């Protein structure tokens, strides 16, 4: 990274971007060329937490979540504020400052924990990853953008007052009076004089052999979570010349570090869990325990506070742990979160979503601005897709089709699963008592759901490759195969389905929707492809439209097609002229838009780490 950044131009640009962002915190409406954000639920990807009084303030990928801790054994979510990013949180009086990734630094009024209010938003030169507060100034670790100083004395008009372009990637911060310690990625630990926030000045550095992710302080000692380099112990008695005192191997990729009294906690990724050390001898931490607490053990952040530790697991949720006996910590409460959200469908007032190890999750979306989780089944592995028909929801996984009775959405009841010896079930369409299923490395099945308690295979067609998309129109099933293109299959005889045509398409055909004589194919990097299927035996490409990432799913509504565009979110195309689809609106979701469907006027988006509702 260059150290000759032109600060005046940078500050001017930040001011302009921040003003626009603060005026439009939720992403805007269609009139501005953007789909309107309505609400979100089923948050996962928790990254940080700060506890004050009887409340916990949590940074999730989607934003800020507030928990009521009045009952220590049952933390209760009481408020969500969607920001579109959230990696770290720090409290300052009645304000919560959230490092909100690409959204920058969010200044939030939490005087009423049940109703947090976004006051201001400041853009940063790189994704905001951490925040440390000194008085009315917040220092933000902005990744490749270095460190930014923000004056938030006027919460509704925060402003950037200084910046330092660090040589590495600013990931974590710890502030000691006028000295800022920066976990600077591959460059190691940086020590910065911030006595003048308008001109942060580096005074010392220590290169490490790993990737510095986080730093915590205890007196003259700095402790660095150094990724694959484990835990680094640094003597910072002389800030201009920090010295490595010890390097310890950790149970996984060292992602975070926290100090409270004579204890130090390290959060580790890759099933590393968390570790607790005794630092009575600050230069020689002694391991007290290595702890696993759930399926994944992805300890993104561990925060110590007296005899309590809070483990923030980016896949499984938030765990409150009693560490009075640090050799044998005990989980006393937790807030489980889904690991992922990979597919969604809708029926009536409910959305039904599934994710890896998440089960079927029912959400009441009758008020899209306040979607309310209503029920969940036990978790299972290998989820591929979900669809609803009548009073039942059907889920495909790597081995079977599972049928759930959702007469009572709060208590989905599992029925008999239909297992397959060949192929991996993926996309399913149910019409009355008939089912149509694609299966990777096998092809296509017709199913009999006449007796829901005894589902059966009726017929099949073999084809190579991976078949992701499926739509049934009249007596023909259309399949989107990422290897071989668009297929048309005659299903008039369920016991003997017959292929009519196979038509090679550019890209990776993944999602599919059909209306009348047109098929709309989400074809990966090639975007949206419109195919004329007036003659199913001789399809032909009619029009195309590009996307920014990967078109994986498509849904139709009147003269519009909505496309899940992976890391770029959701795209809305005007298809009134099918030969030339026109992009008219978009919304960049926080995660990766993998699937979507329409429920009335609401767009339900499976965004990997949450359920997003758009209009």
C-alpha angles and dihedrals in degrees: 000000000000119000095203099077114159098241099189093057090043093053092047091051092048091052092053094046093045093053091052093045094049091050091054109031098161099049103266134257136284092269087068092051092264134104112244119252112229106172147310140223143173093054119192131164097078110188112172145004139196121191122207125169109321095338138079122208112206131193112216128176087257097047142271123348122187122208128198109222097186088119103047092202096052117041108201125208108228104167143018127194113191112217104158091242141040130168105146140010134202128181126224115175108300092347133092116202113204125194094219104187114231089004092065124218118346121204110204131185108225098170084123104039090198092059113035113187126205107231103173144354126205123195118229128206091244134015111301106242106164140008135205123187130217114173109305094341125091120199113209127201102218102183111230087004092069122217125336128194115214126191107214098171085121101045094195091053109035114173138195111246103171146003142194122200101217119208093240134027114298105227107152140019141200122183125208109180105292096350122088121199113205126199093214104188114234091002092064123216122356125192115208132188107225099172084120105041090193089065115029107195125202112228105169145005143188121200114218130200094238136043112287106226105161141005134202130185135221113175109300092348128095122197118202127199096216104185111229086002091070120212120347121200112205129191104218097175086124105038091196091059112030113185131208108241101173143354120207130192112236132206092255142342102333104234105161143013133199135180131205119168109308095345132088126193127201123195115209135195132215095054089314097130113188138304133209122210134190110231098183082125096045095199094050113043114199118215113240101174147347112213138200117186111166144008100289105025093201098161099191092167134008118189122193122205116169109297093350132082125190115205116200108202112193092212107030107033138246124329126195111208133192107223099174083120098039091187090064111025117189127210106232100176141357144191105216118208130190113264093224142345108222106157139021140185134176139221128172109322094340137087117204118204135178135197139172107294090355106101122209110324118198118204126186105226099172085118102040092193090060109032109185124206107234108178146342136202126220113287126259138181136250100029114185108167150337136217135175130220125168111320093340138084119204122206126192121207133170093283110023155006111255121202121208127189107223099179082125103036091196089062112034107194119213119230131188116316121224109221127201130215093197130042133007111270114235126148120033134186120187123197115176107306094342127091131192120199138182119211127193115240091011113052129224137352133193113212137199115223095165088119105037089197090059111035115184141191110246105179145331148207122210122224134154130250134019120325111196108159129058136176130167121209119176108312096341131086117204120205131195109213116187091214105036105025131226119001129191119204128187107227100177087113105045091191091055112029112182131204114239101181145352116205122188115227132190119255122011111313104218112145129041141188128173132203123173109308095348133085120197112206125194098212107184114242091002091065125210118357121191113208127194107226098171084122103037091195091057111034120179135190113256104175145344140208127194128232134200100240128355125334103218107158139016136197130185131223120171109301093349137085121201117207129196102225103189114230090003094063123222130344127200118207129190105228098177085114099042094190091062113029111196126212108232105164143003143182125205105218121206095245134024116302103225103160141008143180138179123248107182105304093338124098111215112206126193096212099180094247101037146005109260124198118205139170 
